[in-house]
Amino acid sequence: MSNNEGINMETKQVVIIGGGIAGLSAGVYALRCGFQATILESHSLAGGNCTSWKRDGYLFEGGMHWLTGSSKAEALNKLWRTVGALDDSVAIHTPEPFFEYDHQGTPIRFYRDIELTEKHLLEVSPDDKKEIKAFCNNVRKVKNLVMPITDIRGVKVTRKQRMPLSLLFAAISSAGLMRKFSKISRDEYIGRFKHPGLRELLRASTDEVSAMIPLFFTLGILARGDGGFPEGGSLPFARRITQTFKSQGGELLLKTRADQVVVEDGRAVGVQAGENFYPADAVIITSDTMVADQLFDKPLHSEWLERMRETTVPTMATLISLGINADMRKYFKGLTFKLPGQITMGDLSFEYLNLNNYADDPTYSPEGKTAMTMILPGDSYDFWKSAREQGNYAEQKQHIADQVIAALAVQIPETAGKVEVCDVATPLTYERYCGNWRGSWMTEMTPSMNMNNYPAAIDGLAGVYFAGQRMTPPGGLPVALMSGRTAVQYLCRDTGTLFISGE
């Protein structure tokens, strides 16, 4: 018996709440399977967190910094192509090295090629040979762990997806690594290295909560040749999926905020948005699941939903984007350096500054100029909310920006007096435009995190499905894509519809 027994077997009209990557992907798959699909998006453009914004001739990237599934060798690449996000006309940039830390004028780097990383780090610190080799071996252990493309039980599909045996072995190896590092704190691990530059490199590229696991997985993705940057970044990426959805007959309603999922006799019958009612045989909710209760008369209850609420730690940041009237192409794209003094933001303080330099990309930087974005990570939601309530939100944003601009001028003197555009995006910005819980992008990836997928449905609530980056921690663009696909598979299963994958 399915969770949605009693749903109309002639289901045709699907209303999707949220036009981010999950909503757009769900829309494309729903159309492929023969449903009519309407997306309700509260913002003036689709894409959700996959976004950028223009300021006085500059484009500031607000979502994508690299993409899992950008390589044609990846199974996930086929899904990106199915929804139209990627095709052969989209150039994929893979700058090398991937990450550079400036240690007192000496660059220390992580390369995409793990062999180059190992060789480089050994040259920097031969005395750390044992730990460097162990570090790189940990990356090798997880480099073959890819996001599995699977089908839910009971759905009829045009082409069955099966998990390769190699992925099972990779999962076993990765699980062992996660168990091991769940017992080791970041500082304990970093303390094993003798070279102060290596210790700073590791500290600057990790955080205390997540520790080393995310870094191993990131470098593992790069080591297998994935993790490139699609030319143009977030805006054209989301626009291509939008075009696929609309070209297949989907309806996208912008500036349309869903207020309520209307439920009658335990089954969704439509969505109320302002004065307009959109009838539906099924509703797919892709807005943040952490705040999905606001769409219903009564709070939702489910074991998996309660577990999500109890264990989710939001990943958020404040972005400082600068338009600099100078050509900074000689500086590396992903540069991190130690600050001359700490930057403070409420209870948070920062020792390092991580910048993304878009000087060599004319999409972002006007000729002879440079767009740069700096990220200050951490849960600053309450700080910014308090500033807004006290009426000094703009002043606090300027104060943070001034600290960053001053620190940048010390590290890169050519920027002094050359900043002509400054933009600060806080967690409240993402909450306002994307509806995210506490303005968060993802879920914090802790060493002890349960990586299992959450189901896309709730027992006793027929015709309602969930998708979005919360459905598999830690989230991100691939999870949004996969969750949209999975939600439509649940819909197909419950209506006896053939799932047409196109992969």
Stockholm file with secondary structure:
# STOCKHOLM 1.0

chainA/1-503         MSNNEGINMETKQVVIIGGGIAGLSAGVYALRCGFQATILESHSLAGGNCTSWKRDGYLFEGGMHWLTGSSKAEALNKLWRTVGALDDSVAIHTPEPFFEYDHQGTPIRFYRDIELTEKHLLEVSPDDKKEIKAFCNNVRKVKNLVMPITDIRGVKVTRKQRMPLSLLFAAISSAGLMRKFSKISRDEYIGRFKHPGLRELLRASTDEVSAMIPLFFTLGILARGDGGFPEGGSLPFARRITQTFKSQGGELLLKTRADQVVVEDGRAVGVQAGENFYPADAVIITSDTMVADQLFDKPLHSEWLERMRETTVPTMATLISLGINADMRKYFKGLTFKLPGQITMGDLSFEYLNLNNYADDPTYSPEGKTAMTMILPGDSYDFWKSAREQGNYAEQKQHIADQVIAALAVQIPETAGKVEVCDVATPLTYERYCGNWRGSWMTEMTPSMNMNNYPAAIDGLAGVYFAGQRMTPPGGLPVALMSGRTAVQYLCRDTGTLFISGE
#=GR chainA/1-503 SS CCTTTTSCTTCCEEEEECCBHHHHHHHHHHHHTTCEEEEECSSSSSBTTSCEEEETTEEEECSCSSBTTCSTTSHHHHHHHHTTSCCTTSCEECCSSSEEEEETTEEEEECSSHHHHHHHHHHHCGGGHHHHHHHHHHHHHHTTCCCCCCCCTTCCBSSCCCCCHHHHHHHHHHHHHHHHHTTSCHHHHHTTCCCHHHHHHHHHTCBTTTBTHHHHHHHHHHHTTCCBEETTCHHHHHHHHHHHHHHTTCEEESSCCCCEEEEETTEEEEEEETTEEEECSEEEECSCGGGGGGGSSSCCCCHHHHHHHHHCCEECEEEEEEEESSCCTTSCSEEEEEEEEEEEETTEEEEEEEEEECTTCTTTSCTTCEEEEEEEESCCHHHHHHHHHHTCHHHHHHHHHHHHHHHHHHHSGGGTTCEEEEEEECHHHHHHHHCCGGGCSEECCCTTCCCCCCCSCBTTBBTEEECSTTSSTTCCHHHHHHHHHHHHHHHHHHHTCCBCCCC
#=GC SS_cons         CCTTTTSCTTCCEEEEECCBHHHHHHHHHHHHTTCEEEEECSSSSSBTTSCEEEETTEEEECSCSSBTTCSTTSHHHHHHHHTTSCCTTSCEECCSSSEEEEETTEEEEECSSHHHHHHHHHHHCGGGHHHHHHHHHHHHHHTTCCCCCCCCTTCCBSSCCCCCHHHHHHHHHHHHHHHHHTTSCHHHHHTTCCCHHHHHHHHHTCBTTTBTHHHHHHHHHHHTTCCBEETTCHHHHHHHHHHHHHHTTCEEESSCCCCEEEEETTEEEEEEETTEEEECSEEEECSCGGGGGGGSSSCCCCHHHHHHHHHCCEECEEEEEEEESSCCTTSCSEEEEEEEEEEEETTEEEEEEEEEECTTCTTTSCTTCEEEEEEEESCCHHHHHHHHHHTCHHHHHHHHHHHHHHHHHHHSGGGTTCEEEEEEECHHHHHHHHCCGGGCSEECCCTTCCCCCCCSCBTTBBTEEECSTTSSTTCCHHHHHHHHHHHHHHHHHHHTCCBCCCC
//
